[in-house]
Amino acid sequence: MKYIKSLLLLVFVSVVITGCSSDGEGGFNLFGSEDEAATTGYKDDPSLSGTESPGLSSDAGFDQGYDDGGSKLLGPEFSDPNNPLSHQTIYFMYDSSQVRDEFISVVQAHAQYLVANPGQRIILEGHADERGSREYNIALGEQRAKSVLLMMEVQGVSPGQIEVVSYGEEKPAAMELDEAAWQLNRRVEVVYQ
Amino acid sequence: MTFFKSYILVILSCLFSLNANAELTIEITQGTDSAVPIAIVPFSSSARLPVNIVDIIKSDLSHSGYFKVLDERKMLARPSQAGKVRFRNWQALGQDYLVIGQVRDERGRFKINFQLFDVYKGEQLMGYHMTVGARELRRSAHHISNIIYEKLTGLKGAFNTRIAYITSFRKKNGRQIYKLEVADADGFNPKTIASSREPLMSPAWSPDGKKIAYVSFEKKSSAIFIQDLATGKRSQVTKFRGINGAPAWSPNGGQLALTLSKDGSPDIYVLTLANQSLRKLTKSYGIDTEPSWSPDGRNIVFTSDRGGKPQLYLIPSSGGRVKRLTFDGDYNAKGSFSRDGKHLTMVHANRGDYRIAVMDMATRSIDILTRGKLDESPSFAPNGSMILYSTKFGKTSALAAVSTDGRMHQRLAFSRGKVREPAWSP
């Protein structure tokens, strides 16, 4: 699924959206009005929520990094459940950013793929469970993504292939308020571009 | 008076739409025994008013926690003129104070008169009148609440202030929407300041209440923006590689403390807004974040895990030696001072439950004020009497408030979506 998303993302980032209109009462709508968004090139596909990147016209240069990297379709190894590349989420212990032993092979597999495909770019998205304060969790999510980054760099991946972003607790994968859900939320997602 | 009128005019015409309905209801979940009984008689009126002034005043005063407002049905009489007040009636009902008033329609404007009495002394404590337009009635009611509150408690009222907060909800098509909203302190007139499909975070009021700094992920990574509320104009303040987070205004409004991780680990920086100069304040290998200024601007409190677990530390805002502030519990984060600098509120946890606590700065002792499992984002009312925070009700997040002495608890329920990160305006 991820690579389909990535492909679709590519299609969407090629549609340059600069719609960013004031709602006339002092508010600021970062994607135009909700209805307008549907008419400016966004598809109403739920699987795409959060993947569009509507920039402000004044910052049009920002999306460049996403335009050039991911032009090729990922291979079948990414959907083979026996291949570690099919795992694109790495989970963490509470308040820890150490990659657990069982995920080292996953990180190594992605690192090897990136070394073999130097034109390939990824984003490491760090996340935290929702316990504790939000900005601290942003920092924690970044630490997690950076520990994956470091492990990949040690494997020889060029730093230029990897971008790190932390969403803290802002984008939970599971909404329940128990340890089972929190385990799923303490994660780094490897997002191919 | 003129100042007040022009102030409310500007606010109403620029900021809030008039027909906005309340999307928030406030429910007192635990009151105080020491609340002062007060009777507020419905004001007589020569015209039908578009808003019920007395209901607003009653709601303000009872939500403050300091007052217990008499149920109207128990009133033996409903005087609107001082000459008609029989203090014995109100003494019999156990009331300490009495408010009466009149509203007169004066060619489209309304003249509001009200008087406050001490029931036991049988004397008038104050009388006040104001003339306002129909659109200003709601603000005028809050203004009256402020006057009564200040007269009887000695504290400035916060009923004409606003709150900013973040909401998020999933639309039917599955798309997540994040909004930064501003509403009156009683939840009326909610207004969307910014909305995005990517997270919005960490709203912070400028000291003059005219601007809000916040974090937006609209470009797929974090950036800090400052937005003017009256005009809606905004500017991007920082967008470095890595974290751009936790903006906090200096008390004079000239600087912004913030968190950046451009050099590696997250550190606290101070940005001077006039010349965009950036100064690195903390350097540690771990996490430093969530800066907040002391009211005199001399110090900045922040969260750091330099000691292993997140704890609060203090550093002079001009740089210097870091002092650890918290030692109780295994998690203390997101500290912020009351306006008088006497208290520091924080998220406090010990073995798993995250609660709102307040530190007495004189004794450095901590009181845990709330009983939730996932309470966060505490924000002091401008008069220091209450702390607004976010909590969980079932699976959703919502806002709650607690008095700084921990005796009064309120729940603020919004009609839809998750609500979090409340920030009380100056």
Interface residues (C-beta under 8 A of the other chain):
Chain A: S22 D23 E25 G26 G27 F28 N29 L30 F31 E34 D44 P46 S47 S49 G50 E52 S53 P54 G55 L56 D59 F62 D63 Y66 D95 I123 E130 R131 G132 S133 R134 E135 Y136 I138 A139 L140 E142 Q143 E163 V164 V165 S166 Y167 G168 E170 K171 M175 E176 L177
Chain B: C14 L15 S17 K171 N173 G174 R175 Q176 I177 Y178 K191 T192 I193 A194 S195 S196 R197 E198 P199 M201 S202 S216 F217 E218 K219 K220 S221 S222 Q227 D228 L229 A230 T231 G232 R234 Q236 K239 G242 I243 G245 A246 T259 S261 S265 P266 I287 T289 E290 T303 K309 P310 Y331 A333 K334 V347 A349 Y354 K373 L374 E376 S377 K392 K395 R420 E421
